[in-house]
Amino acid sequence: MILLQGSQLERRFGADVLFSNINMTIQDNSRIALVGRNGAGKSTLLKILAGIEAPDEGTISKNRQAHIAYMDQHATLDESADSRTIFEEMASVFAETRELLKKSETLAMQVAELAENPNSAEFQAVMQSYDRIQNELQARGAYSYESEIRMVLSGFQFPESEWNKAITELSGGQRTRLALAKVLLEKREILILDEPTNHLDIETLMWLENYLPSYPGALLVISHDRYFLDHVTNETYEMTGGRLEYYAGNYSFYLKERQVRLESAERAFEKQQKKIAKLEDYVQRNIVRASTTKMAQSRRKQLEKMDRLKKPQQDERAPFIRFAADEESGNVVLTADHLGIGYDGKEVAYPISIDLRKQNALAIVGPNGVGKSTLLKTLIKEIPPIRGDFTYGANVHIGYYDQELGNLHSKKDVLHEIWDDHPTMTEQAVRSLLGSFLFSGQDVEKSVASLSGGEKARLELAKLSLNHDNLLLMDEPTNHLDIDSKEVLENALIEYNGTILFVSHDRYFINRIATAVIEIAPDGSTLYLGDYDYYLHKKREQEERSAAMREEGPEEATPVAPISSDKANYIANKAEQRTRRKLQREVDQLEEEIEALDTNIARIEQEMLNPKYLNDPGALNDLNKQLLDAKATQATAMTNWEEKALELAEYDD
């Protein structure tokens, strides 16, 4: 059932058109991601769909029974909440339900008082009212609303000990989290969220990812958290160049399908250009010859009637980032054994052990406050270790990215932020480098202090790229970047020939970059030899094993014959190799099938352009049916390829 539909929407600012001809349909079970560059108009479109702003052109149609809950990235609780506690604010969502419960209690007392005369008209009337309210309470799930509040508050990291805390005592971030919790409890038919993940830690994000798939209404969300989008959404709209493109899958599907569409459009454009050139050449050579002028005129008409394709292009700028180490380090890059870290003499984590080898990428994860950033600052010797020590290997040169962007000088302009560190570069070379990081023209004359968070992040990455270090220590490098800039950074780090040790809460980023994950806790560190998904898998296995041992008890545990570590690894590796080879064969076969289908689709499309079909609609319909069948088969093959390729990637990681 369609809940909301936007048709032919347009938004203008003066003479500038932000977007036009926008169409979107939200079904009752929709799980939609809206993605695109900053400034593309995503938030504006959400406000139009939510009825907060009116479009300049187009219409919004909404099902009368559908109610919208909308929360933007800056939303917080309104002032009316200041007189309540945390639990009272959540309970206010159920004000009508609580009133019904009170009425039910009153009626129950009346029923008890009149029970001595069950045949009286008064008793029957009260019973009817009581039954009607009971049915409504059952429909509302009234008797479980308090447990639902408890579940949501716990999920958003509000411990029960704080539920009676006054709203006025909460920080801005806490108020925002509580506002999102309240919106979820309202359970409107359409839930529209603009950057709901901005103020959430990984633990809360994981809870939200498990909660939203079972949300009873439709979901439309903007988020820079790609891992979140992959786990919560199954449809993607991309806002690009003032238009909206639809993709029938989650974020990862969208990335692959967008590339496929771009390549297909480029091939179609190139083929048409060749055809146009051939026709134009024929016309030019034959239009003046009496014997061929009619054929030349026919081809000229073909050219005039041709629906010319526009040249496909990525019409939005993306930074160009490249990291390259000038010198190789030794194989052992960093070792730490029983390292204790902290600040002001207070230890926050011990013992930490690290064995980082050349060209590996090690992600540091752990709860807030456990000392992840402190560990990096200890390793660059900004903070002394509380106890223990660490050692760098031979020929290690360190580059450091600070999440606070403290490596920048607020009194300098953009140009001299780079030039002062590299005075032998020409001004043109500095400007060229800055241009690749999206600082062009007068942008380079801006003061560093006036830059946005994203601009400062790009400037710090530009500085880091010039140093050509072979070990990068990076503290939350994606914090201020939009999705496209994150992807460019990821590709640069994947191609980097050095070693990386980094802290990040961006799980998609960790999955793409990390060859291993080290979890920091107050009582030490644990190493996981895989990406973020592997780390989560192993954590679940450990929790399930611990739970099983607690249930069985030590005396009931079944003894298992020990297997040597070398033998166990050999068996596991052989099994993984067999599975990987099988997956690789399946991926290769699917790629060949997709390529053959693509060739066939191109052949049919070319055939349909043949003038002989202009007067033969039956044959043209047959070709069109062949084309639709081929595209459907290709879509199925692409889905199968994506599943197999993802499985293969897990082994490669």
C-alpha positions, 0 to 999 in steps of 0.5 A: 500500500502506498503511504506517501508519493511525491510527483514531479517535485521541484525546488528553486532558490531564486533563479537556481534550481536545486532539483526538479522532476523528482519522483518518490514512492513510500510503501507501507513496508519501505526501508529507503536510504537517500544518499548524495553529496552535501548540498545536493538537496537531500534534507530539503527533499525530506522536509518537503515530503514531511510537509514542513516545506512546500515544493515550488512545483509538483505534488505530495499525495499522502494516505489519510491514515498515515502519520509522519514522524520527522526528525532532522539532524539538529532536532532535540527535545522541546522546552515543554520537556524541561519540567519532566524526568527522562521516564516521564518524557518517554511516558508522555508518548502514551498519554492517551493509553494511560488515560484509557488505563485509568478509565479501565480501572474506574470501570473495573471498580464500578463493575465490582460494585454492581456485580450483585445485580448483573442483570441490571441495565446499569451493570450491562452498560458499564460492562459494555464500556469496560469491554470496549476499552479493554479491546482498545487497550489490547489493540494499543498494547497498553499493558506492555508500554512500560517495558517498551520504554525500558527497552528503548531507554536501555538501547539508547544507553540511559541506565535505569539509575538515570530514569528519574533524572530531570531533562534539564540536567542532560547534555545536548547530545543526550537530549538529541538521543532522547528525542530519537528514542521518543520518535521511535516510541511514537510508532508513526506510519512513516518515519523520516530521519535525517542523520539519526546516527550522528550522536550515537556510539557503536553500541547504540548504533548496533541496537538501533540496527537491530530495532529498525528492521522490525519497525512497524511503519515505513522508514526513509533515512539520510545517513553518512553511516554506510554500515548502518544503511546496509543493515537497515535499508533495502532501497536507495535513492541517489540525489545527483545533479538535481535529479533522483536515481532509484536502486533496488537494494541497499548501499553496497548494492547501489555502489556496484549498480551505479558503476554498472550503470555508468559503464553501460551509459558510457558504452551506449554513448560511445556507440551512438557517437560512432553511429552519428559520425558514420551517418554525418560522414555519409551525408557529407560525402553523398548529399551533392551527388544526384545518384545518392542524394535521396539516401543522404537525405534519409540519413540526415532525417535519421540524425535529426530524429535521433534522441542523442545521449548525453555524455555520462559524467560524474558531475560533482567534484571529488577530492583526489587523495594519494598516500605513498611511502618513499621508503620501506620500513622493516618487516616489524613496524611496532611492538608493545608488550604489557603497555599501560596507557592513561593520562594525568597518572590515571591508567585506563587500559592495561595490559596492551600488546601490539605486533604490527607488521609491514603493510598491515592495517590494524583498527583499534576499537573499544567503548568510549573512554577506554583510551583509543585516542590516548593509545595513539597519542602515547605511540606518537610520544605526546603522552607518556605510558603509565607502564610498559614500553613500545618499540618501532622497527627499522626505518619507520617514519610516522605520519599522524592524523589528529581527529581534533585537527590540531595539526593545522594553524588557525592563523595561516591561510590554506596556501601557506598551511602547505607551503610553509611546510614545503618551501621548495615547492612552487606556488603552482605545485601547491595550488595544484595539490590543493585543487586535488583536495577541492581547494581552488581559486580564492579558496586557497586564500581562506584562513584556516580558522574560517574553514568548515570541519570537512574542509579542515579534514581535507587540508590535514589529509593534504598535509599528510599525503605530502610527507610520504611516511610509511606508517600512518597513525590515524584518529577518526579520519572519516569524522568530518567527511561526506560519503564520497570523500570517505570512499576516496580516502578508503581507496587511497588507503587500500592502495597505500604501500605502507602500514596503518594503525587507526581508530574509527567508529565508522564500521564500513570504513573498518571493513574496507581498510582493516586486515586485523582489529584490536579491541581495547578494554580496561583489562587489556587488549584482544586481537582479531585477525579479520575485518569488523564483521569478523570481529563481531562474529568472533565476539558473538561466538565467545559470548555464546560459548561463555553462556553455554559454559555458565548453563552447563556448569564446569562439572558437565562440560564435555571434554574435548581432545586438544588439537595442536595450534599448528594442526588446527590452523592447517585444517582450517586453512585447507578448508578455507582454500577449497571453499574459496576456490569454489567461490572464485570459479562461481564468480568467474562464471557469473562474470562471463555470463554477465559480460555475454548478456551485456553484449547481447543487450547491446546487440539487441539495442543496436538492432532496434535502431535499424530503419527496417523496423520502422514499419514493422511494429510486430518485429520491433515488439519481439526485439523489445521482449528479447531485450526485457528478458535479457535485462531481467536475466542480467539483473538476476545474474548481478544479484547472484554475482554480488552474493558470491563476490561478498562471500569471496571477499570475506575469505580474501580479507 
